[in-house]
Amino acid sequence: MLPLAERMRPKTLDEYIGQKHLVGEGAILRQMIESGNIASFILWGPPGVGKTTLARIIAHQLQRPFYTLSAVTSGVKEVRDVIDKAKRNASLNSGLFAPADSRSPILFIDEIHRFSKSQQDSLLGAVEEGTITLVGATTENPSFEVITPLLSRCQVYVLKSLDKSDLLELLNRVLTQDAYIHSLGLQVKDTEALLRYSGGDARKLLNIIELVSNSGVKVIDNETVTKQLQQNPVAYDKDGEMHYDIISAFIKSVRGSDPQAAIYWLARMIEGGEDPKFIARRLVILASEDIGLANPNAMLLANTCFDVVNKIGWPEGRIPLAETTIYLATCKKDNSAYLAIDEALAKVRETGNLPVPLHLRNAPTSLMKELGYADGYLYPHDYPGHWIAQQYLPDELQGIVFWKKD
């Protein structure tokens, strides 16, 4: 019998749960799929939110040739083989009336962030010419992991973790539509633990249900779910939850100035096969968010660490990662810039586009000068200490404080 996650995989957009901003009525991806005019795009989102499922739905609905490659197991040769097949397919269809690009095969690449630069380069020509329509899936930020020429040829769509209502809808569908689960007569008494352990991941929710149902219980409640997951810590989740728990512990240890704990969690990530660039990016974020103005050199070191790790990889990359981790953990901490920009953004969203004071405006034309633009501006360098008091904020925000010194 197929795993529950595979049995419950949607086959149409109407069965698809979540991502209403992309596939809901009138949303961009639904319009593209229903029109049949699919352009190359990349789906970026956390595990278990429907990236692969969406690609399969597209293939099913459009009835185009559909090729799947995994960046983990495929190389340049496999990419070129698919492109050659696509070209032969295009030549066979060249006499049909429909535009060639509307018939181009779809190439789905799972975990496209794991493709090397040369592997991504091998896709460029075929995507540019419309020989293939590329659909990529990634859990990592494409702006870091996908080469710029390829990224410029693809639209990026962000998928979100499933919310509570999405997961409950999926749970109800399992209980009522899966023949095997329905035959067990399962009753769901509590959902808090189910939802909490799922963490917005549909696959994880289905794996938990399958694990609990296979244990012979008839009632699913918080106690049963927690007990089963403690007894089977990896049965429902190879590395997803552990991945996020460990990176969370790592971040909080650095933020809490504990180098011993920070280096331990770093070792756990390295030993677990974590992507070194993922760790390095977190260090860059830590340097800006948690150390900030207390030590601006932290950002320079973290950024250099990212570059070095990107160049040398494993196993040598562990050394600059360790150096930077210890340095950041022992730095003084200051999150005032982080708080200031968030407060300023909140105020901008609250107050909208407040007018720039006239004396601060640019006045490149005589008309603007006549209208008072730049009139009354005081040039600070003309005054002692290179400073003079004057208004810089809009009238409505005078006296507000975003950045607060310690």
N, C-alpha and C positions, 0 to 999 in steps of 0.2 A: 504494500500500500504506500502511495506517495505521502511525503510529509504534509502535515496540515497546511503549512505555509504555501506549498505548491498547489494543494487542492483548492485553496481559497484565492489563488491568484486571479484577479479580474481579467476578463477577456474583452470588455468594451469600456468606453468612457463612462457609461451610465452605471457600471458596476464599480468604478474606481472611487476610492474613498480619499478625501483630503485634496489639498492643492487647488481649492476652488478659484484662487486668483489666477491660475494657469489654465485649468480645464473646466471651470464652471461655465454656465451659459454665457456666451458672448466673450469669454476670455480668449487671450491671444492664441494659446496652443490649441484649444478646441476649434477655433476658427481655421487655423492652419490645417488641422487634421481633417475637418469636415470639407474644406475646399480641395484637399488633395495637394495643395501647393506647399510642400514642406521645404523650408530652407535649413541649412546646417545649423545645429545648435548644440549647446552643452548644458546638461542638467547638473546643477550643483546643489547638494544637500546632504544631510546626515544619513547614516545607514537606516534602511527599513522604512523609507518614506515613499517608495514607489518609482524610483528612477528606471530600473530594469523593466518593471511592469509596464510603465508608460511607453517605453520603446517597443515592447511586444505588442501592445495595443495598436500602436501606429502601424506596425508591419501587418497586423491582422486586418485592420480597417482599410488600408490603402492597397493591399494585395500587390505590393511591389516586391521584387527580389530583396531579400533581407539577409544580411551577413552579420554575424556576431564574432567579435574578437575580444579576448581578455588581455589587458596589458600585462597581466602576470605571466601568461604562457605564450604570448604571440610576439613576434619580432618583425623586422622590416620585410622579410621574405613573405610572411603571411599577409602583410598589408599589400604588398605588390601583387600577390596572387589574387586577392579580392579585386584590386583595381583592374587587373587584366581581365577578369571575368566580367566586370562591369562594362569595360570597353567592348568586349565581344557582344554583350547583351545590347549595348547601344547600337552597334552596327546592324544587328538583326532587326531592331525596331526602327531603323532609320527611315523606312518607307511609310511608317504610320503617320497619321495627321497630327497627333498630339505633339506638343513641344517636347524635345528630347529631355529637358530637365525635369519635366513632370513624370518621367518614367525612370529617372536615374535610381539605381538600387540604393537602399539605405544600409549604411555600415554603422553598426552599433558597437562602440568600444567601451567596455566596462572598465572602470578604474583608469581612465585615460591619463590621470595625473602620474601614473607609473610609467608611461611611455617616455623613453629618452628623447633628447632633442632630435637625433637622427631619425628615430621612428616617427616623430611628429612631422619632421621635414618631408618624409616620404608621402604624407597625406596632402601636402599643400597643392600640388598641381591638380590632382583629381578633384579636390574640393573647389578650387578656383574655376576649373573648366566645367563643373557640374557633372563630371563623370560619376561621382557618388554624392549622396547626401549624407553627411556625417552627423551622427547623434552620439555624443559622448556623455559619460556619467562619471562624476567625481565627488568624493567627500571632502576634497581639499580646494582651497581658493584657487580658481583657474588663473587669476592674475599672477600667482606665484608659480604655478605648475605647468601652464600651457604656454608655448612659445607665442610671442606677440603676433607674428604673421598668421598663425593659425587662429589665434583668438580674434583677430580682426575680421576673419571670414566667418565667424560663428557668433550667433546671439547666445548670451548666457541667461538661463532661466534658473532662479533660485527656488528650490523646494524647501518647505518648512517641516519641522517635526509635527507629527499629528497631534491635534489637541484632544482634550478629554472627550468631546462629543464624537470625534472621528473614531477614537478607540472603542467607545461604547457601541457605536454603530457596527464596527467590525466584530465586536464580541457577540452582539445580537445576531449578526449574520452567521457566525460560526455555529451558534446554538440552534439556529433554525434551519440552516441550509446544508451544513455538512452532515451527510448521512451517518457516518460513524459516530461523531460526537453526539448527534441527536439521539442515536440508538442507546447511548449510555444513560440517558435521562439525567444529565448533569443539571444541578441547580446552582445558581450564582447568588450567594447571600451577601457578600461584600465585594466591592471592586477597588477599594483604595489601594491595596497591595498590588493588585494586577496592574493598575495604571501607573503606580509609582515605579515598579520594577521595569515596566515597559519603556518609560521615558520617552514617549512620543514615537516609538519604533514599532511599526506594525508587525514586522517579522518577529521581533522579540515577544510581543504579546501572544502571537500564535504559537511560538515555541513554548511559552510558559503554560498556555492552555493545554497543549499536547503533553507536556511533562506531567502536569497535575492529573490530567485525565488518565494517563497511562499508569498512574500509581494506584488506581482502583477506587479513589474517593468519589462520592456522589454529590458532595456539596463543596463548592468553591467559596472559601472565605479568606479573610486576611491571614488567619493563623495557618491554614493549610498551604497557601501560596508561600508564605515565609518559610515554613518548615521544609517544604520540598526544595526550595532554592538553596537553602542552607545545606541540605543533604547532597544536592547535585549542583555545586557551585559553577560548573562550566557546561552543564547539560543544555542549557537554553541559550548560552551566549559565549561564543568562542573568545572574543576579545573586546566586544563593543563596550559593555558597561565597565569592565576592568580598565580599558583604555581611558575612559573619561574619569573614573575614580582616581587613577594613579596620576594623571596630569593635574587633576584638581589638588591632590595632596602635594605634588611637586610645587605648584604655584603658591599654595598657602604656606608651605615651608620656607620658600624664598621670601615671600612677603613678611613672614613672621620672624625673619632674621635667624633661622636655624640652619646653618650650613650642614650639620650632620644629617638631619632628616632630608634636606634638599638633595644631597649627594646620593643618599640611599634610594630615593624615588627616581633619581636620574638613572642609577644603575638598574633599577627594575624596568624602566622603559627601554634601556639599551638591550638588556638581556631578553626582553620580550619581543625584540625586533621592531621597535618603533622607528618611524621615519625620522632620521636625524634633522631634516629640515623642519619638521613639525616642532621638534623640541627647540630648535634655534629660533623659530618664529615666536614661540612663547616667551623666550628670554628677551627678545626685542620688545614685546608688549609689556613684560614685567618692568623693564628698564624705564619705559616711558610712563606707565601707569602708577607704579608703586615707588619708584626711586626719584624719577623726575628731576625737579630743580635742586634736590638735595645733593645730587652728584651728576651733572650733565655728561660726564665722561662714561657713565654706565651705558648710555645709549650708543656711544661710539664703540665701546667694547662689544656690546651685544650685536650691533650691526656687522662689525668685523667678524665676529664669531659665525654669524649666518653665512657670510661670504666664504670664509675658510671651510666650514663644514660642507657647503655646497660644492667646493672644489675638490676636497679630499675624500669625503664620504667615510664609510667604516673601513677598518676599525679605528683609524687614527683620529677620526672626528670626535671620539669620546673625550680626547684630551682638551681641546678648546671648549667643548661643552662643559666639562668639569671645572675648568678654570673660570669660565664666565658664571657658572652657577654659584660657585663659592664666593666670587667677587660680589655678585648681586645680593647674595644672602647676607653678606657682612657690611653692605653699604647702609648708610643712613637712609631713611625712607621719607618720602614726601609725595602725597597724591594731590597737592593743591591745584596743579595744572589740570589734572584729570577732572577734579570736581568743578573747576572754573569753567571749562569748556562745556560740560554737561549742563551746568546752570545757565550759561549763556544760550545754549541751544534751546533749552526749555523756554527761556524768555523770548527768544526769536519766534518760536512756534506760538507762543501766547499772544505776542503783540504784533506779529506780522511785519510788513515792510515799512518801518518807521522812516521818515524822511531824514536824509543826511543834512546836518546844519549847513546853512549857506556858506559860511566861511571855510568849511572843510571841502567844499565841492571843487571839482576840476573845472578850470575855465580856459579851454583852448581856443575859444572864439570870442570876437568882440561882443557878439550878442549876449553870450553868457556873462561876460564881465558887466555889461549894462544891466543885466538882471540881478546882479549882486553876487554871482558865484565867486567864491574865494575872497570876497570883500571882508576885510577885518581879520584875516588870518595872521597870526603872529608867528614868525619864523623863530623857533627856539634857539637856534645857534646865534642869533643876534643879541642874546641876553646873557647875563652872567650865569655861569654854571650850565649853559646850554639848556635852560628851562625857563618857561614862563607859564603862569596859570591861564588856562583858557578852556572853553567847553569842547569836549570831544565826543560825548555821547549825545544821542537824540534828546530833545527836550523832555520827553516823557520818562526817560531813564536816568535823569540827573540824580546823582548820589547813590546809585545802586552799586553794590560791591559783588563782583563775581569771584575774583581771585583774593583769597584770604591768606595772609602771611601767618606762619606759625607763631 
